[in-house]
Amino acid sequence: DLHQGDRVASKELSLESRAAIEEAVGLAIHSGGSITFCCALNVSAQTATLIEKDHQNLLRTVEDVAAEMLDLIVADVTSKGVTADKAVRIGPPDEQLSKLALEGRYDIVVVGTRSRNRATRTLFGSTAQKLIRTAPCAVWIVKPEEVREIREICVATDMSEAGRPALAEAIAIARALDAKLFVVHAIDIAELSYLLMAGVSADEIVAARQRMIDEAQSTLQLQLAATDYRTLPHGVKVEMVEGAPDEAIPKFVVDNEIDILVMGTQGRSGLSRLVMG
């Protein structure tokens, strides 16, 4: 992200972009992979037309500024022994990054994200949130204030089919980074409180709660058994947390000082992709 204030492209990197670059370089060095640094310029249709018509590059456009900045980043990363190149795209960032990831068959997209309040996140969504729905590969979201040594990894699963690849990915990351892995499932028992109104006894509700926990534990153990989690040097700890997932999981992350949260997405389409999940 090269924009600064009202400038579509500048030569000043934001903290979010710096953090994403640092994380991506670390991943590439560790895995022996290569990086493509992409800037998607979300400009007006008029600006995009002017850039497209400037075939002889007579004008200095935001595309030129972005390309120059990416060249500097590529040169710096290349000097560290990482293979890197650049791509400048015109259009909404989430759309362009998803298309590029599909065209280049990339393994992972790394993006920085700003701190937003809950209302803003829900109403408008960030590029990162849109990417986790549209990208054809894994999305690594970096918060600049939280770049640190990775020791604890948490994979949150609802035990659906989408949770299986997330579990496998988390195990692979934990092994690669020599980190401890937590497997967390949130059980929302709020619905059980309504049974009291229906005349169900407190003892029966307690028993129902325990059945939910036991069934979840059993399902998670079966899913783990289908992986190679036993090869992890620091093992796996399965945790059941109570409450709505969007509240219980962040609390678990904070309480246990988790460094990376891995989650699967259902890959919804259309309107449900935007307002659900």
C-alpha positions as CSV (number, residue, x, y, z in Angstrom):
1,D,0.0,0.0,0.0
2,L,1.8,3.1,-1.2
3,H,-0.9,5.7,-0.7
4,Q,-0.4,8.5,1.8
5,G,-3.3,10.8,2.6
6,D,-4.7,12.1,-0.7
7,R,-1.8,10.8,-2.7
8,V,-2.5,7.6,-4.5
9,A,1.2,6.7,-4.7
10,S,4.1,8.1,-2.7
11,K,7.6,7.1,-1.7
12,E,6.8,7.0,1.9
13,L,5.9,3.5,3.2
14,S,3.3,3.2,6.0
15,L,4.0,1.2,9.1
16,E,1.5,-1.4,7.8
17,S,3.4,-1.8,4.5
18,R,6.8,-1.9,6.3
19,A,5.5,-4.6,8.6
20,A,4.1,-6.7,5.7
21,I,7.4,-6.4,3.8
22,E,9.4,-7.5,6.9
23,E,7.1,-10.5,7.4
24,A,7.2,-11.5,3.8
25,V,11.0,-11.3,3.6
26,G,11.3,-13.4,6.7
27,L,9.0,-16.0,5.2
28,A,10.9,-16.0,1.9
29,I,14.2,-16.4,3.6
30,H,13.0,-19.2,5.8
31,S,11.3,-21.1,2.9
32,G,13.7,-20.3,0.1
33,G,10.8,-18.7,-1.8
34,S,10.5,-15.6,-4.0
35,I,8.5,-12.5,-3.5
36,T,6.5,-10.3,-5.9
37,F,5.8,-6.8,-4.5
38,C,2.5,-5.6,-5.8
39,C,0.9,-2.2,-5.6
40,A,-2.7,-1.9,-6.7
41,L,-3.6,1.7,-7.5
42,N,-7.3,2.3,-6.9
43,V,-7.7,5.4,-9.1
44,S,-10.7,6.9,-10.9
45,A,-11.7,5.8,-14.3
46,Q,-10.5,9.0,-15.8
47,T,-7.0,8.6,-14.3
48,A,-6.8,5.0,-15.4
49,T,-7.7,6.1,-19.0
50,L,-5.0,8.7,-19.0
51,I,-2.4,6.3,-17.8
52,E,-3.5,3.7,-20.4
53,K,-3.3,6.3,-23.2
54,D,0.2,7.4,-22.3
55,H,1.8,4.7,-24.4
56,Q,5.1,6.5,-24.8
57,N,5.3,7.3,-21.1
58,L,5.5,11.0,-21.7
59,L,3.8,11.9,-18.5
60,R,4.9,11.1,-15.0
61,T,2.0,9.3,-13.5
62,V,1.1,7.6,-10.2
63,E,2.0,4.4,-11.9
64,D,5.5,5.6,-12.5
65,V,5.9,6.7,-8.8
66,A,4.6,3.3,-7.7
67,A,7.0,1.5,-10.0
68,E,10.0,3.5,-8.8
69,M,9.1,2.8,-5.2
70,L,8.7,-0.9,-5.8
71,D,12.1,-0.9,-7.6
72,L,13.7,0.4,-4.5
73,I,12.1,-2.3,-2.4
74,V,13.0,-5.0,-4.8
75,A,16.7,-3.8,-4.9
76,D,16.8,-3.8,-1.1
77,V,15.4,-7.3,-0.8
78,T,17.5,-8.7,-3.6
79,S,20.6,-7.5,-1.7
80,K,19.6,-9.8,1.1
81,G,19.6,-12.8,-1.2
82,V,15.9,-13.0,-1.8
83,T,14.6,-13.4,-5.4
84,A,12.1,-10.6,-6.0
85,D,10.2,-8.7,-8.6
86,K,7.3,-6.2,-8.8
87,A,3.9,-5.7,-10.3
88,V,1.8,-2.5,-10.5
89,R,-1.9,-3.0,-11.1
90,I,-4.8,-0.6,-11.6
91,G,-8.0,-1.2,-9.7
92,P,-9.5,-2.2,-6.3
93,P,-6.7,-3.8,-4.2
94,D,-8.6,-6.9,-3.2
95,E,-9.7,-7.6,-6.8
96,Q,-6.2,-7.0,-8.3
97,L,-4.3,-9.0,-5.6
98,S,-6.7,-11.9,-6.0
99,K,-6.3,-11.9,-9.8
100,L,-2.5,-11.6,-9.5
101,A,-2.4,-14.5,-7.0
102,L,-4.5,-16.6,-9.4
103,E,-2.4,-15.7,-12.5
104,G,0.9,-16.3,-10.8
105,R,-0.2,-19.3,-8.7
106,Y,1.2,-17.8,-5.6
107,D,1.2,-19.8,-2.4
108,I,0.5,-16.9,0.0
109,V,-0.5,-13.2,-0.1
110,V,0.9,-11.0,2.7
111,V,-0.8,-7.8,3.5
112,G,-0.6,-5.2,6.3
113,T,-3.8,-4.0,8.1
114,R,-4.7,-0.9,9.9
115,S,-6.3,-0.8,13.3
116,R,-10.0,-0.1,12.8
117,N,-12.9,0.1,15.3
118,R,-15.5,-2.7,15.1
119,A,-18.1,-0.5,13.4
120,T,-15.8,0.6,10.6
121,R,-14.6,-3.0,10.0
122,T,-18.1,-4.3,9.9
123,L,-19.6,-1.6,7.6
124,F,-16.8,-1.1,5.1
125,G,-14.4,-4.0,5.5
126,S,-10.7,-3.8,4.9
127,T,-8.7,-5.1,2.0
128,A,-7.4,-7.9,4.2
129,Q,-11.0,-8.9,5.1
130,K,-12.0,-9.0,1.5
131,L,-8.9,-10.9,0.5
132,I,-9.6,-13.8,2.9
133,R,-12.9,-14.3,1.0
134,T,-11.6,-13.8,-2.6
135,A,-8.0,-14.8,-2.7
136,P,-7.3,-18.3,-4.2
137,C,-4.5,-19.0,-1.7
138,A,-3.7,-18.4,2.0
139,V,-3.7,-14.8,3.2
140,W,-1.2,-13.7,5.9
141,I,-2.4,-10.5,7.6
142,V,0.2,-8.5,9.5
143,K,-0.5,-5.9,12.2
144,P,2.5,-3.5,12.5
145,E,2.3,-3.2,16.3
146,E,2.5,-7.0,16.7
147,V,5.5,-8.0,14.6
148,R,7.5,-10.2,17.0
149,E,9.2,-13.5,17.5
150,I,6.8,-16.3,16.8
151,R,6.5,-18.8,19.6
152,E,2.8,-19.6,19.9
153,I,0.4,-20.4,17.1
154,C,-3.3,-20.9,17.4
155,V,-5.6,-22.5,14.9
156,A,-9.3,-21.7,15.4
157,T,-11.5,-24.3,13.9
158,D,-15.3,-24.9,13.7
159,M,-14.5,-28.5,12.8
160,S,-16.0,-28.1,9.3
161,E,-14.4,-29.1,6.1
162,A,-12.9,-25.6,5.9
163,G,-11.2,-26.2,9.2
164,R,-9.2,-29.3,8.0
165,P,-6.8,-27.4,5.6
166,A,-6.5,-24.7,8.2
167,L,-5.4,-27.3,10.8
168,A,-2.9,-28.8,8.4
169,E,-1.5,-25.4,7.5
170,A,-1.1,-24.5,11.2
171,I,0.8,-27.7,11.8
172,A,3.1,-27.0,8.9
173,I,3.7,-23.4,10.1
174,A,4.3,-24.5,13.7
175,R,6.8,-27.1,12.5
176,A,8.6,-24.6,10.2
177,L,8.9,-22.0,12.9
178,D,9.5,-24.4,15.8
179,A,6.5,-23.0,17.7
180,K,3.9,-24.4,20.1
181,L,0.5,-25.1,18.6
182,F,-2.9,-24.5,20.2
183,V,-6.0,-25.9,18.5
184,V,-9.0,-23.9,19.7
185,H,-12.8,-24.5,19.3
186,A,-15.4,-22.0,20.6
187,I,-18.6,-23.5,22.0
188,D,-21.4,-21.0,22.2
189,I,-23.6,-22.3,25.0
190,A,-25.8,-19.2,25.1
191,E,-28.6,-21.2,23.3
192,L,-28.7,-23.6,26.3
193,S,-30.0,-20.8,28.5
194,Y,-33.2,-20.7,26.5
195,L,-33.9,-24.3,27.6
196,L,-34.5,-23.0,31.1
197,M,-37.5,-21.1,29.8
198,A,-38.7,-24.3,28.3
199,G,-38.7,-26.0,31.6
200,V,-35.5,-28.0,31.2
201,S,-33.7,-28.6,34.6
202,A,-30.4,-27.1,35.4
203,D,-28.9,-30.6,35.7
204,E,-30.0,-31.4,32.2
205,I,-28.5,-28.2,30.9
206,V,-25.2,-29.0,32.6
207,A,-25.2,-32.5,31.0
208,A,-26.0,-31.0,27.6
209,R,-23.1,-28.6,27.9
210,Q,-20.7,-31.5,28.8
211,R,-22.0,-33.5,25.8
212,M,-21.2,-30.6,23.5
213,I,-17.7,-30.3,24.9
214,D,-17.1,-34.1,24.7
215,E,-18.4,-34.3,21.1
216,A,-16.2,-31.4,20.1
217,Q,-13.1,-32.9,21.8
218,S,-13.8,-36.3,20.0
219,T,-14.2,-34.7,16.6
220,L,-11.0,-32.6,17.0
221,Q,-9.0,-35.6,18.1
222,L,-10.2,-37.5,14.9
223,Q,-9.2,-34.6,12.7
224,L,-5.8,-34.4,14.4
225,A,-5.3,-38.1,14.0
226,A,-5.5,-37.6,10.2
227,T,-2.5,-35.2,10.3
228,D,1.2,-35.5,11.3
229,Y,0.9,-33.4,14.4
230,R,2.9,-35.9,16.5
231,T,6.0,-34.7,14.7
232,L,5.8,-31.2,16.3
233,P,8.6,-30.7,18.8
234,H,6.5,-28.7,21.2
235,G,3.3,-30.7,20.8
236,V,-0.3,-29.6,20.4
237,K,-2.7,-28.4,23.1
238,V,-6.5,-28.7,22.4
239,E,-8.6,-26.0,24.1
240,M,-12.3,-25.6,24.4
241,V,-13.4,-22.0,25.0
242,E,-17.0,-20.9,25.8
243,G,-18.7,-18.0,24.1
244,A,-19.4,-16.6,20.7
245,P,-16.4,-17.3,18.5
246,D,-15.8,-13.7,17.5
247,E,-15.4,-12.8,21.2
248,A,-14.0,-16.0,22.8
249,I,-11.2,-16.5,20.2
250,P,-9.7,-13.0,20.4
251,K,-9.8,-13.3,24.2
252,F,-7.9,-16.6,24.0
253,V,-5.4,-15.0,21.7
254,V,-4.7,-12.2,24.2
255,D,-4.7,-14.3,27.3
256,N,-2.2,-16.8,25.8
257,E,-0.1,-14.2,24.0
258,I,-0.6,-16.0,20.6
259,D,1.6,-14.7,17.8
260,I,-0.2,-16.1,14.8
261,L,-3.9,-17.0,14.4
262,V,-4.8,-19.4,11.6
263,M,-8.4,-19.7,10.4
264,G,-10.2,-21.3,7.4
265,T,-12.8,-19.5,5.4
266,Q,-15.9,-21.0,3.9
267,G,-15.3,-19.4,0.6
268,R,-18.8,-17.9,0.3
269,S,-19.9,-16.0,-2.8
270,G,-22.2,-13.2,-3.6
271,L,-23.9,-11.2,-0.9
272,S,-23.3,-13.9,1.8
273,R,-19.5,-13.4,1.3
274,L,-19.8,-9.7,2.3
275,V,-22.2,-9.9,5.2
276,M,-21.6,-13.3,6.8
277,G,-18.8,-15.3,8.4
